[in-house]
Amino acid sequence: MKALLLAGAASFLAAPAFAGPYVNIENNAGFTGSDFEGSVTETHVGYESALGESSAWYIQGGPALVSPDGDDLTTELSGKVGVGVDVTENLGVYAEIAAQISDEINFNEDLNFGTKLGIKHSF
């Protein structure tokens, strides 16, 4: 189930169309072959803003509804922080760190986090 956190995170590409607060609801489901393993639905409130003319950052967080196949639904806390930079008009790079933790807040055992790095080339 924790692998769903790593599979999920929204792609962040270059500068936002606006700066300010936003709401992001995202569902990430996991499968092994055709066997459904479960899903995580993140319900985040966030803020994004430009960093100069060709880059932007964002931060978001809130409850994550964890629903393993055949188990009870639980609520955990999740969050993401990221940055995107336009290298050229057609090339952008982005990075994100996402974390999720249960309400038992034992950072040594319960904190799950993942990273995302990417390059996007537009034609």
C-alpha positions as CSV (number, residue, x, y, z in Angstrom):
1,M,0.0,0.0,0.0
2,K,2.8,2.4,0.8
3,A,4.1,2.0,-2.8
4,L,0.9,3.9,-3.9
5,L,2.4,7.0,-2.4
6,L,5.5,6.7,-4.6
7,A,3.3,5.9,-7.7
8,G,1.1,8.9,-7.2
9,A,2.2,12.6,-7.1
10,A,0.9,15.1,-9.6
11,S,3.2,16.2,-12.4
12,F,4.4,19.7,-12.0
13,L,5.6,21.5,-15.1
14,A,7.0,25.0,-15.3
15,A,5.4,28.2,-14.1
16,P,1.8,28.2,-12.9
17,A,-0.9,30.1,-14.8
18,F,-1.7,31.9,-11.5
19,A,-0.1,32.4,-8.1
20,G,-2.1,31.6,-5.0
21,P,-4.1,28.9,-3.2
22,Y,-5.7,25.9,-4.9
23,V,-7.4,22.6,-4.1
24,N,-6.1,19.3,-5.5
25,I,-7.9,15.9,-5.2
26,E,-6.0,13.0,-6.6
27,N,-6.6,9.2,-6.5
28,N,-3.8,6.8,-7.0
29,A,-4.7,3.1,-7.4
30,G,-2.3,0.1,-7.4
31,F,-2.6,-3.1,-9.3
32,T,-0.5,-6.3,-9.5
33,G,-1.3,-7.6,-12.9
34,S,-5.1,-7.4,-13.0
35,D,-5.4,-7.7,-9.1
36,F,-6.5,-4.5,-7.4
37,E,-4.3,-3.8,-4.4
38,G,-5.9,-0.6,-3.1
39,S,-5.9,3.2,-3.5
40,V,-5.0,6.4,-1.8
41,T,-7.1,9.5,-2.3
42,E,-5.3,12.7,-1.4
43,T,-7.4,15.8,-0.6
44,H,-5.0,18.6,-0.5
45,V,-5.0,22.4,-0.1
46,G,-2.0,24.1,-1.6
47,Y,-0.2,27.2,-2.7
48,E,1.8,27.9,-5.8
49,S,3.8,30.9,-7.0
50,A,6.4,31.9,-9.6
51,L,10.1,32.1,-8.9
52,G,11.2,34.6,-11.4
53,E,10.1,34.4,-15.0
54,S,10.8,30.8,-15.8
55,S,10.3,28.8,-12.6
56,A,7.6,28.1,-10.0
57,W,7.2,26.3,-6.7
58,Y,4.3,24.7,-4.8
59,I,3.4,23.2,-1.5
60,Q,0.3,21.2,-0.7
61,G,-1.1,18.9,2.1
62,G,-4.0,17.4,3.8
63,P,-5.8,14.1,4.5
64,A,-5.0,11.0,2.5
65,L,-7.7,8.3,2.5
66,V,-6.0,5.0,2.4
67,S,-8.1,2.1,1.1
68,P,-6.3,-1.3,0.8
69,D,-8.2,-4.0,-1.0
70,G,-10.2,-6.0,1.6
71,D,-9.2,-3.8,4.5
72,D,-10.7,-0.8,6.4
73,L,-10.3,2.7,5.1
74,T,-7.9,4.8,7.2
75,T,-7.0,8.4,7.1
76,E,-3.3,9.6,7.1
77,L,-1.7,12.9,6.5
78,S,0.2,13.6,3.3
79,G,1.9,16.5,1.6
80,K,4.1,17.5,-1.4
81,V,6.5,20.3,-2.2
82,G,7.9,20.8,-5.7
83,V,9.6,23.1,-8.2
84,G,9.6,23.4,-11.9
85,V,11.9,25.3,-14.2
86,D,11.7,26.2,-17.9
87,V,15.2,25.5,-19.3
88,T,14.2,26.6,-22.8
89,E,10.9,27.4,-24.5
90,N,10.4,23.6,-25.2
91,L,12.3,22.0,-22.3
92,G,11.3,22.0,-18.6
93,V,12.6,20.1,-15.6
94,Y,10.7,19.4,-12.4
95,A,11.2,17.9,-8.9
96,E,8.9,16.9,-6.2
97,I,9.1,15.4,-2.7
98,A,5.9,13.7,-1.3
99,A,5.4,12.3,2.2
100,Q,2.7,10.4,4.0
101,I,2.3,9.5,7.7
102,S,-0.3,7.8,9.9
103,D,-1.7,9.5,12.9
104,E,0.7,7.5,15.1
105,I,3.5,9.9,14.1
106,N,6.6,7.8,14.6
107,F,8.8,9.4,12.1
108,N,11.4,6.6,12.2
109,E,8.9,3.9,11.3
110,D,5.8,5.4,9.9
111,L,7.0,8.2,7.5
112,N,6.8,7.2,3.9
113,F,8.2,9.5,1.3
114,G,9.1,9.5,-2.4
115,T,10.7,11.7,-4.9
116,K,10.0,12.6,-8.5
117,L,12.4,14.1,-11.0
118,G,11.5,14.7,-14.6
119,I,12.2,16.3,-17.9
120,K,9.5,17.4,-20.3
121,H,10.2,18.3,-23.9
122,S,7.3,19.9,-25.9
123,F,7.2,19.8,-29.7
